[in-house]
Amino acid sequence: GDWREDIEDQWMFHAVADTILARSLLADSCHVDSTKIGLMGISWGGIISCTVAGMTGDESFCHFISAYGCGNMAIAKSHFGRALKDNELYTTVWDPCLYLSNYTMPSLWLSWPEDPTFPMNCFHATYTTIKRGPVMVSLIPNLGHGHAPVWNRPDGYVFSEYLWNQGDYPNASAKNCWSKEICCGAVRSETNLLTGTAQFYTAFPFQYAKLIWSPDSDEVNAANRRWNTVEAELTFTLPEIAIAKAIFPDISQAWMMNFYTDTHLVVSSTYQNFKYNTSLICK
């Protein structure tokens, strides 16, 4: 590759710079509302979009969507991790996690648990770097990796249109996603059963929920990691506040809770790993 070239001669430098220039070109057009320019990248394009969003940081883009692509790839249990683990330039210049704490606008993180290239722990480590902008996650089992699987789903379109068309939805604003996680964690019952639970706000009614879980740890190669689903109990404290609960199989190592609408939208809770970040927080 070109990692040893001067930074101005590297492909990644020009990919990032050209994306920023493209936004400026659009914003200068009298036919474009510069407050409604979003950004989306797929796979390595997702890495570019993350990097650009973090580097620009302000309200240059009203939102961005990363499909599959993420940061923290130097530790990934995939071929990218093997390629980048000793690449100092990646870890000091091009890892999106270096910049995303600057980002303040909404973002959607779209992928699938079985992705063989961008593991769930790396995906999670990237979107949780964002502290000041609303984050939505959609992890769709069996989605597949590619342009068509993303383009053929409604999630990215609805996410963008909800932000753009604020006046069409009650309580919408340029910085409110259509769904928001309130809490997510695990509860141990009096009979010692461990139950996963997640609570979400939603502008669109949820129809059902599922617990997505893996018997394999983050140390397993992403291409070999197994994922399973369990039907969850879905209840509502208010029409717009949903709670999903499901009992974990004994061999669970990691999990997330998925909520589904009748229009095939999917929103996922924060990725949880029993070894590192699952908390007993929801009651």
C-alpha positions in Angstrom: 0.0 0.0 0.0 0.9 3.7 0.2 1.3 3.8 4.0 5.0 4.7 3.7 4.3 7.6 1.3 4.0 11.3 2.5 0.6 11.7 3.9 -0.5 14.0 1.1 0.3 11.2 -1.4 -1.8 8.6 0.4 -5.1 7.4 -1.0 -6.9 7.8 2.4 -5.8 11.4 2.5 -7.4 12.2 -0.8 -10.5 10.1 0.0 -11.1 12.2 3.1 -10.2 15.5 1.5 -12.3 14.9 -1.6 -15.3 14.1 0.6 -15.0 17.4 2.4 -14.6 19.2 -0.9 -17.7 17.5 -2.3 -19.7 18.8 0.6 -18.4 22.3 0.0 -19.3 22.1 -3.7 -22.9 21.0 -2.9 -23.3 23.7 -0.2 -22.3 26.4 -2.7 -25.1 25.3 -5.1 -28.3 27.4 -5.0 -30.2 24.2 -5.6 -29.1 22.6 -2.4 -30.1 23.3 1.2 -26.7 23.3 2.9 -28.3 22.4 6.3 -29.5 19.1 4.9 -26.4 17.6 3.5 -25.8 14.1 4.9 -23.0 11.6 4.5 -23.1 7.8 4.0 -20.3 5.3 3.5 -20.4 1.5 3.0 -17.6 -0.8 4.1 -14.3 1.1 3.8 -16.5 4.0 2.7 -18.0 3.8 6.1 -14.5 4.2 7.6 -14.1 7.3 5.4 -17.4 8.7 6.5 -16.5 8.2 10.2 -13.2 9.9 9.7 -14.7 12.8 7.8 -17.5 13.3 10.4 -15.0 13.3 13.2 -12.5 15.6 11.5 -15.2 18.1 10.5 -16.8 17.8 13.9 -19.2 20.7 13.6 -22.5 20.9 11.7 -20.9 20.5 8.2 -23.0 17.4 7.7 -26.5 17.2 9.2 -26.0 13.5 9.9 -24.0 10.6 8.7 -24.5 6.8 8.2 -21.8 4.2 8.4 -22.7 0.8 7.0 -20.3 -1.8 8.3 -17.3 0.4 8.4 -15.8 1.4 11.8 -12.6 2.2 13.7 -10.5 0.3 16.2 -9.6 -2.1 13.4 -6.0 -2.7 14.6 -7.4 -5.1 17.2 -10.1 -6.6 15.0 -10.4 -10.4 14.8 -10.5 -10.3 11.0 -8.3 -9.9 8.0 -8.3 -6.1 8.6 -6.9 -6.6 12.1 -4.1 -8.8 10.8 -3.3 -6.1 8.2 -3.4 -3.1 10.5 -2.2 -4.4 13.9 1.3 -3.1 13.4 0.4 -0.1 11.3 1.4 2.9 13.4 0.0 5.4 10.8 -3.4 3.8 11.1 -3.5 4.0 14.9 -2.1 7.5 15.1 -3.7 9.2 12.0 -6.5 7.3 10.3 -8.4 5.4 13.0 -11.8 7.2 13.1 -11.9 6.7 16.9 -9.3 9.4 17.1 -11.7 12.1 15.9 -15.3 11.0 16.6 -15.5 12.6 20.0 -15.7 15.9 18.1 -18.9 14.9 16.3 -22.1 16.5 17.5 -24.8 15.6 15.0 -26.9 12.4 14.6 -25.5 9.2 13.2 -26.8 5.8 12.2 -24.6 2.7 12.5 -25.9 -0.1 10.2 -24.5 -3.6 10.1 -25.1 -7.2 10.9 -23.9 -9.3 13.8 -22.3 -11.9 11.5 -20.1 -9.4 9.6 -16.8 -11.2 8.9 -14.8 -8.0 8.4 -15.9 -5.4 11.0 -16.5 -7.2 14.4 -19.2 -6.1 16.8 -16.7 -5.1 19.5 -14.9 -2.8 17.1 -18.2 -1.4 15.8 -19.3 -0.7 19.4 -16.0 0.9 20.4 -16.4 3.3 17.5 -20.0 4.5 17.9 -19.6 4.9 21.7 -16.7 7.3 21.0 -19.4 9.8 20.1 -20.5 11.6 23.3 -22.3 14.7 22.1 -24.3 13.5 19.1 -27.4 11.2 19.0 -26.5 7.7 17.9 -28.8 5.0 16.5 -27.6 1.4 15.8 -29.2 -1.1 13.5 -27.7 -4.6 13.6 -29.8 -6.8 11.2 -29.1 -10.6 11.4 -28.3 -12.2 8.0 -28.1 -8.8 6.3 -25.0 -9.7 4.3 -22.1 -7.4 3.4 -22.4 -5.2 0.3 -24.0 -2.2 -1.3 -27.3 -3.8 -2.3 -28.2 -5.2 1.2 -28.0 -1.6 2.5 -29.6 0.2 -0.4 -32.5 -2.3 -0.4 -33.4 -1.7 3.2 -35.5 1.2 4.5 -33.4 2.1 7.5 -31.0 4.6 6.0 -33.7 6.4 4.1 -36.1 6.7 7.0 -33.3 7.8 9.3 -32.4 10.6 6.9 -36.0 11.7 6.0 -37.0 11.9 9.7 -34.2 14.3 10.4 -34.8 16.3 7.2 -38.6 16.5 7.5 -38.9 17.6 11.1 -42.2 19.3 10.7 -43.9 16.1 9.5 -43.3 14.3 12.9 -44.3 15.2 16.4 -41.3 16.1 18.6 -38.8 15.7 15.8 -35.8 18.0 15.5 -32.6 18.2 13.4 -30.8 16.4 16.3 -33.4 13.8 17.3 -33.3 10.4 15.8 -36.6 8.5 15.4 -35.6 6.1 18.2 -33.4 6.4 21.3 -32.1 4.0 23.8 -33.1 4.8 27.4 -31.3 2.0 29.1 -30.0 -1.5 28.5 -28.6 -4.1 30.8 -29.2 -7.3 32.6 -31.3 -8.3 35.7 -30.8 -11.4 37.8 -34.0 -12.7 39.2 -34.7 -14.2 42.6 -34.4 -17.6 41.0 -31.0 -16.6 39.6 -32.1 -16.4 36.0 -30.3 -13.6 34.0 -32.6 -11.5 31.9 -31.5 -9.0 29.2 -33.6 -5.9 29.1 -33.7 -2.7 27.0 -35.9 0.3 27.0 -36.4 2.6 24.0 -38.2 5.7 22.9 -39.7 5.4 19.4 -41.6 7.6 17.0 -42.7 4.6 15.1 -44.5 1.7 16.9 -42.6 -1.4 17.6 -44.3 -4.7 16.7 -41.9 -7.2 18.3 -38.4 -7.6 19.7 -35.7 -10.2 19.7 -32.6 -11.0 21.8 -29.6 -11.5 19.6 -26.9 -13.4 21.4 -23.6 -15.2 20.8 -22.0 -18.2 22.6 -18.6 -17.0 21.4 -16.4 -14.2 22.9 -14.9 -11.3 21.1 -11.7 -13.3 20.8 -13.2 -15.5 18.2 -12.5 -14.6 14.6 -15.5 -12.6 13.3 -16.0 -14.9 10.3 -16.4 -17.9 12.7 -18.5 -16.3 15.4 -22.0 -17.8 15.9 -25.1 -15.7 16.5 -28.6 -16.8 17.6 -32.0 -15.2 18.2 -34.6 -15.5 21.0 -38.0 -14.0 21.0 -38.3 -11.2 23.6 -41.3 -10.1 25.6 -42.3 -6.6 24.4 -44.3 -4.2 26.7 -45.1 -0.5 26.7 -45.1 2.0 29.6 -46.4 4.6 27.1 -47.2 4.3 23.4 -43.8 5.7 22.6 -41.8 3.9 25.4 -41.1 0.2 24.8 -39.4 -2.4 27.0 -38.1 -5.7 25.7 -37.0 -8.6 28.0 -35.6 -12.1 27.3 -33.8 -14.7 29.4 -30.2 -15.4 28.4 -29.1 -18.9 27.5 -26.5 -20.1 29.9 -23.7 -20.0 27.4 -24.3 -16.4 26.3 -21.1 -14.3 25.9 -22.4 -11.2 24.1 -25.8 -9.7 23.1 -27.9 -6.9 21.9 -31.7 -6.4 21.8 -33.4 -5.7 18.5 -36.8 -3.9 18.1 -38.7 -4.2 14.9 -41.5 -2.1 13.3 -44.2 -3.3 10.9 -42.3 -1.4 8.1 -39.2 -3.5 8.6 -37.2 -0.9 10.5 -34.7 -2.3 13.0 -33.1 -0.5 16.0 -30.6 -2.3 18.2 -29.5 -1.7 21.8 -25.9 -1.1 22.7 -23.7 -4.1 22.1 -23.1 -5.9 25.4 -20.3 -8.3 26.3 -20.6 -10.1 29.6 -16.8 -10.0 30.2 -16.5 -6.2 29.6 -19.6 -4.0 29.6 -22.9 -5.7 30.5 -24.3 -3.8 33.5 -27.1 -4.7 35.9 -28.8 -1.4 35.3 -32.4 -1.9 34.1 -35.1 -2.9 36.6 
